[in-house]
Amino acid sequence: MSARRPHPKSRLGCTECKRRRIKCDESRPECENCRRRGSICSFHVFDPILKPSRLSVFSTGKAPSRIHIFAQKPDGFSDPLPDHGLLDLSVQNEIVQQFPEPDRPRLLEILQHFAAETIPTLSSGLEPRAAWQKALPVLTASHKFVTHSILAVGSLHLARLARTESEREAYNDIAATQMNSGMTKYRIEVQNVTTMNAEALFAFSTNLTTFVLLTANTDCKGALTSIKSDNPSAEDRLALVSALSGAVLRIFRSIRGVLVIIVPCWNHIREGTLQPVLEREWWPPRVPVTPEEVVQDRSLQRLETMWSRPGRTYDYSFDLLRQTLKSLRETFALVSRLLSLAQSNDSTCVSTFDWTSVIHWPVSLGVDFITLLEQRSVEAWVLIAHYAILPAKIKGILWLDGFASNLLTTAALVIGEHNWDWISWPAAAVDLDLKSLRHLTSVSPQTNMLSF
């Protein structure tokens, strides 16, 4: 058999090509490999599908007058920056000046919605929200990709609130175009993280994760509803698992991508305006305290028997799985402790649950663990299924809506029905009837059966 022709590695290829370990031509809106195979290409997340006149259709009234108020501006501007946040109308008017005049009224509406309604969903607590309000005007003044990310997430938020399909489609178009525009510059800037751009990159990364969470969850829902037959073909089942796992992996890559920014510039960002967003020194120790927490921790600890038992040949991935499980147990304890503090009657404790603690574990996931997920390791996906218990505890955050169910559904289909005993606890916690997935799963030669 002839050897495969060598080719340079691409780090920007689509999810499906990376999973198949083949060269991706990176063409848009979908790569050639996915087009020929009929697969769902991950590049569709950032499709620039906005028609040139789309924004103008919404434009009404006169564009706001130009008011220069920023201290740091490109192109030589040096107007002083008053102590206003993103909620200030004059600040909002200044931000949209960088766009064509016909588009400004609609973009101003999106910006106002983001400032008033979206920012409260990005962080938990009043201080982090105030920090975003204060920092974003400064960052948008010198980093337009931050502006694009704000408009993208604000548009996506409005799309989910739209009353008509045409309005929803219009907002989705704007969201995709704005995020695609921001990504172009972000990819360049993130290659050289410095104290000059770290806060802007962090802000963009936060918005990008929010964007990917919602679009990927929507993709999962769409993939599941597309299977209308009670007896889908093996090809349809494989395509479904590929689409679901690709969407989930896209989420985890996006969440942990912030490490590229905060690791080298942690102290700089932490000492700046966004300090309340990052500061978590008040978090309690990550150890189980109550009897319920101890039982929960023991249930998680038992997962180690998937790979650590007599008769199982040692593999180097077991060390990685053990460390990842340890981190998951600590995150479970942390979330449980924070929930207890929020529900206590102690006036010295925080009164609201810091739901961002749920994201702590995905941020810490290593590249090697992501690789195990790509290789559809049963043990790795069982850990993902148990992680789904945590986001299931969060209510009222649009970006996490359906996240737990999609994680568990994907994990269940990847590991196969023959391994479902390992995820009975997550299924009960997330309220997912595994029996309803039986027609979508089959024993795959890629998955092994684990003794329970």
C-alpha positions in Angstrom: 0.0 0.0 0.0 1.4 3.4 -1.0 2.2 5.9 1.7 0.0 9.0 2.1 1.5 12.1 0.4 2.9 14.4 3.1 1.3 17.8 3.6 1.8 20.8 5.9 -0.4 20.7 9.0 -3.1 23.3 9.3 -4.2 24.5 12.7 -7.2 26.4 11.3 -9.0 23.5 9.6 -12.6 22.6 10.3 -13.6 20.2 13.1 -14.6 17.4 10.8 -11.2 17.4 8.9 -9.3 17.5 12.2 -11.3 14.5 13.5 -10.6 12.6 10.3 -7.0 13.7 10.4 -7.0 15.0 6.8 -5.9 18.2 5.3 -8.6 20.9 5.2 -8.5 23.5 2.4 -10.2 26.0 4.8 -12.5 27.3 2.0 -15.7 29.1 3.1 -18.5 28.7 3.7 -17.6 25.0 3.9 -14.4 23.2 3.1 -14.2 20.9 0.0 -13.9 17.7 2.1 -17.2 18.4 4.0 -18.9 19.5 0.8 -18.1 16.3 -1.0 -19.0 14.1 2.0 -22.2 16.0 2.8 -20.9 16.6 6.3 -21.7 19.7 8.5 -18.7 21.9 8.3 -17.8 23.9 11.5 -16.9 26.9 9.4 -20.7 27.6 9.1 -20.5 29.1 12.6 -18.9 32.2 11.1 -20.6 32.3 7.7 -20.7 36.0 6.4 -24.3 35.6 5.1 -25.4 39.2 5.5 -26.9 40.8 2.4 -25.4 44.2 1.7 -28.7 45.9 2.2 -29.8 43.9 5.3 -28.9 46.6 7.8 -30.3 49.4 5.7 -33.7 47.7 5.7 -33.9 48.3 9.4 -32.6 51.9 9.3 -35.1 54.5 10.4 -34.7 58.1 11.2 -31.5 60.2 11.2 -28.2 58.9 12.2 -27.0 60.2 15.6 -24.6 63.1 15.5 -20.8 62.5 15.9 -19.5 63.1 19.4 -15.8 62.5 20.2 -15.4 61.4 23.8 -12.7 58.8 24.0 -9.2 59.3 25.4 -7.6 56.5 23.3 -8.7 56.5 19.7 -7.1 55.3 16.5 -6.2 57.7 13.7 -4.9 60.4 16.0 -8.0 61.3 17.9 -7.3 62.5 21.5 -10.6 63.6 22.9 -10.9 63.2 26.7 -12.9 60.2 28.0 -15.5 61.1 30.7 -16.3 58.6 33.4 -19.2 57.0 31.5 -20.0 53.4 30.9 -21.5 51.5 27.9 -25.0 52.5 29.1 -24.3 56.1 28.3 -26.0 57.1 25.1 -23.2 59.4 24.0 -20.8 56.5 24.4 -23.0 54.3 22.3 -23.4 57.0 19.6 -19.6 57.3 19.4 -19.1 53.6 19.0 -21.4 53.2 16.0 -19.8 56.2 14.2 -17.2 53.7 12.7 -19.9 52.1 10.6 -21.7 53.4 7.5 -24.4 55.9 8.3 -27.4 53.9 7.0 -26.5 51.0 9.4 -26.0 53.1 12.5 -29.6 53.2 13.8 -29.9 49.4 13.9 -26.5 48.9 15.3 -27.2 51.5 18.0 -30.3 49.5 18.9 -28.2 46.3 19.2 -25.5 48.1 21.2 -28.2 49.4 23.6 -29.6 46.0 24.1 -26.2 44.5 24.7 -25.4 47.2 27.3 -28.7 46.9 29.2 -29.7 43.2 28.7 -26.8 41.1 27.6 -24.0 42.2 29.9 -26.0 41.0 33.0 -25.9 37.5 31.4 -22.1 37.4 31.0 -21.1 37.6 34.6 -22.6 37.0 38.0 -22.8 39.8 40.5 -23.0 43.6 40.3 -19.3 44.4 40.4 -18.3 42.3 37.4 -21.2 43.7 35.4 -20.1 47.3 36.3 -16.6 46.4 35.2 -17.7 45.3 31.8 -19.8 48.5 31.4 -16.7 50.6 32.3 -14.1 48.7 30.3 -15.8 48.0 27.0 -16.0 51.7 25.8 -12.3 52.1 26.2 -11.5 48.8 24.5 -13.8 49.5 21.5 -12.1 52.8 21.0 -8.8 51.2 20.0 -9.8 47.6 19.1 -12.6 47.4 16.5 -12.7 43.6 16.8 -14.2 44.1 20.3 -16.9 46.2 18.8 -17.7 43.5 16.3 -17.9 40.9 19.0 -20.3 43.1 21.1 -22.6 43.6 18.1 -22.4 39.9 17.2 -23.5 38.7 20.7 -26.1 41.5 21.1 -27.6 40.5 17.7 -27.6 36.9 18.6 -29.4 37.7 21.9 -32.0 39.7 20.0 -32.5 36.9 17.5 -33.5 34.6 20.3 -36.1 37.2 21.5 -37.4 38.0 18.0 -41.1 37.4 17.4 -41.0 36.7 13.7 -38.9 34.4 11.6 -37.8 37.2 9.2 -36.6 39.3 12.2 -34.8 36.4 13.7 -33.1 35.6 10.4 -32.0 39.3 10.1 -30.5 39.4 13.5 -28.7 36.1 12.9 -27.3 37.4 9.7 -25.9 40.5 11.5 -24.5 38.3 14.3 -22.7 36.0 11.9 -21.3 38.9 9.8 -20.1 40.9 12.9 -18.4 37.9 14.5 -16.8 36.9 11.2 -15.4 40.5 10.8 -14.1 40.4 14.4 -12.5 37.0 14.0 -10.4 38.2 11.1 -8.6 40.8 13.2 -8.7 38.7 16.4 -6.8 35.8 14.8 -4.0 38.2 14.0 -3.9 40.0 17.4 -3.9 36.8 19.4 -0.7 35.7 17.8 1.1 38.3 19.9 -0.6 38.8 23.3 0.8 41.9 25.1 -0.3 44.2 27.9 -1.5 46.5 25.1 -4.1 44.1 23.7 -4.7 41.6 26.5 -7.8 43.1 27.9 -9.3 43.5 24.4 -8.5 39.9 23.5 -10.0 38.7 26.8 -13.2 40.7 26.1 -13.4 39.3 22.6 -12.7 35.7 23.9 -15.5 36.1 26.4 -18.0 37.2 23.7 -16.7 34.5 21.3 -17.4 31.8 23.9 -20.9 33.2 24.5 -21.5 33.2 20.7 -20.2 29.7 20.2 -22.2 28.3 23.2 -25.5 29.5 21.8 -24.8 28.7 18.1 -23.4 25.2 18.9 -26.3 24.4 21.2 -28.6 25.5 18.4 -26.7 23.3 16.0 -27.1 20.3 18.3 -30.9 20.9 18.5 -31.1 21.2 14.7 -29.1 18.0 14.2 -31.4 16.1 16.5 -34.6 17.4 15.0 -33.3 16.6 11.5 -33.6 12.9 12.2 -37.3 12.4 11.6 -37.2 8.7 11.0 -37.8 6.2 13.8 -35.3 3.9 12.2 -32.5 6.1 10.7 -29.9 4.5 8.6 -26.4 3.7 10.0 -25.1 6.6 7.8 -27.5 9.0 9.3 -26.7 7.9 12.8 -22.9 8.4 12.2 -23.5 11.8 10.7 -25.6 12.8 13.7 -22.9 11.8 16.2 -20.3 13.6 14.1 -22.4 16.8 14.0 -23.1 16.7 17.8 -19.6 15.9 18.9 -18.2 18.5 16.5 -20.5 21.2 18.1 -19.5 20.1 21.6 -15.8 20.2 20.8 -16.2 23.6 19.3 -17.6 24.8 22.7 -14.8 23.3 24.7 -12.1 24.7 22.4 -13.6 28.1 22.6 -13.9 28.0 26.4 -10.3 27.0 27.0 -9.1 29.3 24.3 -9.0 32.1 26.9 -5.9 30.5 28.4 -3.8 31.9 25.6 -4.6 35.3 26.9 -5.0 35.1 30.7 -2.0 32.9 31.3 0.7 35.3 30.0 -1.2 38.5 31.1 -3.0 37.3 34.2 -1.6 39.9 36.5 -2.1 42.8 34.1 -5.8 42.0 33.5 -6.4 41.2 37.1 -5.0 44.6 38.2 -7.0 46.5 35.6 -10.7 47.5 35.1 -11.8 43.9 34.6 -10.4 42.8 37.9 -13.9 42.0 39.4 -14.6 39.7 36.4 -11.5 37.5 37.2 -11.1 37.9 41.0 -12.4 34.8 42.8 -10.3 34.8 46.0 -13.5 34.7 48.0 -14.4 31.2 46.6 -14.5 28.6 49.4 -12.1 25.6 49.4 -13.0 22.9 46.8 -13.7 20.1 49.2 -17.0 18.3 50.0 -18.4 19.2 53.4 -22.0 18.0 53.8 -23.0 14.3 53.8 -24.7 14.9 50.4 -21.5 16.4 48.9 -19.4 13.4 50.3 -21.8 10.9 48.6 -21.6 12.9 45.4 -17.8 12.9 45.5 -17.7 9.1 46.1 -19.9 8.6 43.0 -17.5 10.6 41.0 -14.5 8.8 42.4 -16.0 5.5 41.4 -15.6 6.5 37.7 -11.9 5.8 38.1 -12.8 2.1 37.9 -13.4 2.5 34.2 -9.7 2.4 33.6 -8.2 1.4 37.0 -9.2 -2.2 37.6 -7.7 -5.7 37.3 -7.5 -7.0 33.7 -7.3 -3.5 32.1 -4.0 -3.0 30.3 -2.4 0.3 31.4 -2.4 3.2 29.0 -0.7 6.6 29.4 -4.1 8.2 28.9 -5.2 6.9 32.3 -3.0 9.4 34.1 -4.7 12.2 32.1 -8.2 10.8 32.8 -7.3 10.6 36.5 -6.2 14.2 36.7 -9.2 15.4 34.7 -11.5 13.5 37.0 -9.8 15.0 40.1 -10.4 18.5 38.7 -14.0 17.6 38.0 -14.5 16.4 41.6 -13.1 19.7 42.8 -15.4 21.7 40.6 -18.4 19.7 41.8 -17.4 20.5 45.4 -16.9 24.2 44.5 -20.2 24.6 42.8 -22.0 22.8 45.7 -20.2 25.0 48.3 -21.2 28.2 46.4 -24.8 27.1 46.1 -24.9 26.4 49.8 -23.4 29.9 50.6 -26.0 31.6 48.3 -28.8 29.7 50.0 -27.7 30.3 53.5 -29.1 32.9 55.9 -25.7 34.2 56.8 -25.6 37.9 56.0 -21.8 37.8 55.6 -22.1 35.5 52.6 -22.9 36.3 49.0 -26.6 36.2 48.3 -26.4 35.1 44.7 -24.9 32.0 43.2 -21.8 32.6 41.1 -22.8 30.5 38.1 -19.5 31.2 36.4 -18.0 28.5 38.6 -19.6 26.0 36.4 -17.3 27.1 33.5 -14.2 26.5 35.7 -13.7 22.9 34.7 -13.9 23.4 30.8 -11.3 26.2 31.0 -8.8 23.9 32.7 -9.2 21.0 30.2 -5.9 20.1 28.5 -5.4 19.7 24.8 -4.7 16.0 25.3 -8.1 15.5 26.9 -9.7 17.3 23.9 -7.8 14.9 21.7 -9.4 12.0 23.6 -12.8 13.4 23.0 -12.0 13.8 19.3 -10.9 10.1 19.3 -14.3 9.3 21.0 -12.7 7.8 24.1 -15.6 6.2 26.1 -14.0 7.2 29.4 -13.5 10.8 28.4 -17.1 11.2 27.2 -18.4 9.6 30.4 -16.6 12.4 32.3 -18.3 14.9 30.0 -21.7 13.3 30.7 -21.1 13.8 34.5 -19.9 17.4 33.9 -23.4 18.0 32.4 -24.9 17.8 35.9 -23.3 21.2 36.7 -24.7 23.4 33.9 -28.1 21.7 34.5 -28.2 23.5 37.8 -28.1 26.9 36.1 -31.4 28.6 35.3 -32.1 31.8 33.4 -28.8 32.1 31.5 -29.7 32.1 27.8 -26.2 30.9 26.7 -26.4 27.8 28.9 -29.9 26.9 27.9 -29.9 23.3 26.5 -26.1 23.0 27.1 -26.4 20.2 29.7 -28.9 18.2 27.7 -26.8 18.5 24.5 -23.7 17.4 26.3 -25.4 14.4 27.8 -27.1 13.4 24.6 -23.9 13.6 22.6 -22.0 11.6 25.2 -24.8 8.9 25.3 -24.6 8.5 21.5 -20.8 8.5 21.4 -20.4 5.8 24.0 -23.2 3.6 22.8 -26.2 2.1 24.7 -23.9 -0.8 25.9 -22.2 1.8 28.2 -25.2 3.7 29.4 -25.0 2.2 32.9 -22.1 4.6 33.5 -24.2 7.7 32.9 -27.4 6.8 34.7 -26.8 9.5 37.4 -26.3 12.3 34.9 -29.4 11.2 33.0 -31.5 11.4 36.1 -29.9 14.8 37.1 -30.4 16.3 33.6 -33.8 14.7 33.3 -32.9 13.0 30.0 -34.7 9.7 29.0 -31.9 7.6 27.5 -34.5 5.2 26.1 -35.7 8.0 23.7 -32.2 7.8 22.1 -32.1 4.1 21.4 -33.2 4.5 17.8 -30.2 6.9 17.2 -27.5 4.7 18.6 -25.8 1.4 17.6 -22.7 -0.5 18.7 -19.8 1.1 16.9 -16.5 -0.6 16.3 -14.9 2.5 17.6 -16.3 2.2 21.1 -15.5 -0.5 23.6 -17.8 -1.9 26.3 -16.8 -1.0 29.9 -17.5 -3.4 32.8 -19.9 -1.7 35.2 
